[in-house]
Amino acid sequence: MNGIEQSPDAVAEAMDGLGVAGGVDLADAYARVWWTVLAEPGDGAAGELIARYGAIEALRIATTDTDDEWDAARERWRPRQKSELVRSTLDAARRASAALIVPPDPRWPGRLDDLGVHTPPALWTRGDLGRLAGAATVAIVGARAATPYGEAVATDLAAELASDGVIVVSGAAYGIDGAAHRATLRAGGSTVAFLAGGVDRAYPRGHESLLAGVAASGAVVSETPCGATPTKWRFLARNRLIAALADAVVVVEAGHRSGSLNTAAHAAQLGRALGAVPGPITSAASAGSHRVLRELDGVCVTSAADVREMLGERVTGSSEGGAEGRTDDTTRLLDALSPRAGRDVDDIARRAGFSPDDARARLGFAELEGRAVRDDDGRWRSLSAR
């Protein structure tokens, strides 16, 4: 294969320390490492070639100068056909203690195979992707520039679902993604973060400690090789993996052109359960969520109970309502309300120990759940028995 083909001993040495599962063909796994370097995420020609001939033979065809149906694809793969790029990838993976997961490794998420020719040839991971086995999985996604309302909703949803043993998946971005990951960790649950660059590079940089926590509780995953930088295309391609891995996708808050709508569209195409959290009709931050409800037939999500219903038999959560179904923050909010006397936001914030913005966001969510009501004078009362 033009200098790529190596002896079994050389392949074994190259793959040493990458956590490849026993029973996996190392030559096949090595060829798939090459494919993560050669092709951009979601490359349909690469996927078709691998599906038709297997990773090893596909790599030979891809690196052989022949005028055939694969010639155009070869032109875009050729600039990366360098052994030093693969060696650099393998060295970076070992330094980051990253593992390579390929079929038929039992840790391989079979749901990704629903992507057909756009299935990644391999996954690079930090953590334990095997935690996914048999567990219900929900993707919670949304805007980077999230409002306090959006972050509060994402926090409540993730915490309650994680308490039920649901795996929470997201993209590790600022805003909704970060809120979902953090809430899951605080609830003692497992979460998976899909990156658009290599798993050896924390992105965004400000989430370095968060990603370390994600790797400890679940997994940080990427189809791009270690050392790869995130690009706009890779973010979009990454979204299909988030949608494919999930049993259900919930868009919490998203602008009219948010990348989260791309994740929602993939979910709809793959037949995944899809929902969105409504927001104020005057909020540009919720315009995308409303598009999911209107254009993609998304389920209106107002609580974790709605998400459990989307999952159906995949999860048996706590009963609707009741103190056992709340997060600590929701309990604090309801404790600050009275069923008889209305209270203004500043008073509620003081009693609950929230900022006024946090209190407003959580009150909006409590109103959607039917736990609180705003009187004509703008004061709030509780509706649910505590």
Secondary structure, DSSP 8 states (H G I E B T S, - for coil): -TT----HHHHHHHHTTS---TTS-HHHHHHHHHHHHHS-TT-HHHHHHHHHH-HHHHHHHHTS---STTHHHHHHHGGG--HHHHHHHHHHHHHTT-EEE-TT-TTS-GGGGGGGGGS-S-EEEEE-GGGGTT--EEEEEE-SS--HHHHHHHHHHHHHHHHTT-EEEE---TTHHHHHHHHHHHTT--EEEE-SS-TTS-SSGGGHHHHHHHHHHSEEEESS-TT----HHHHHHHHHHHHHH-SEEEEEE--TT-THHHHHHHHHHHT-EEEE----TT-GGGHHHHHHHHHS--EE--SHHHHHHHHGGG-----SSSGGGS-HHHHHHHHT--SSS-B-HHHHHHHHT--HHHHHHHHHHHHHTTSEEE-TTS-EEE-S--
